[in-house]
């Protein structure tokens, strides 16, 4: 039962985070820069 509650909670938090990222242009720019820096380190 705890697994179900945890899964629902994590899903809700990820959905909320995804909404903020999609609606925020600064978050999109930041994520692109972050992904770019990760690829450069490799």
Buried (B, 14 or more C-beta within 10 A) or exposed (E): EEEEEEEEEEEEEEEEEEEEEEEEEEEEEEEEEEEEEEEEEE
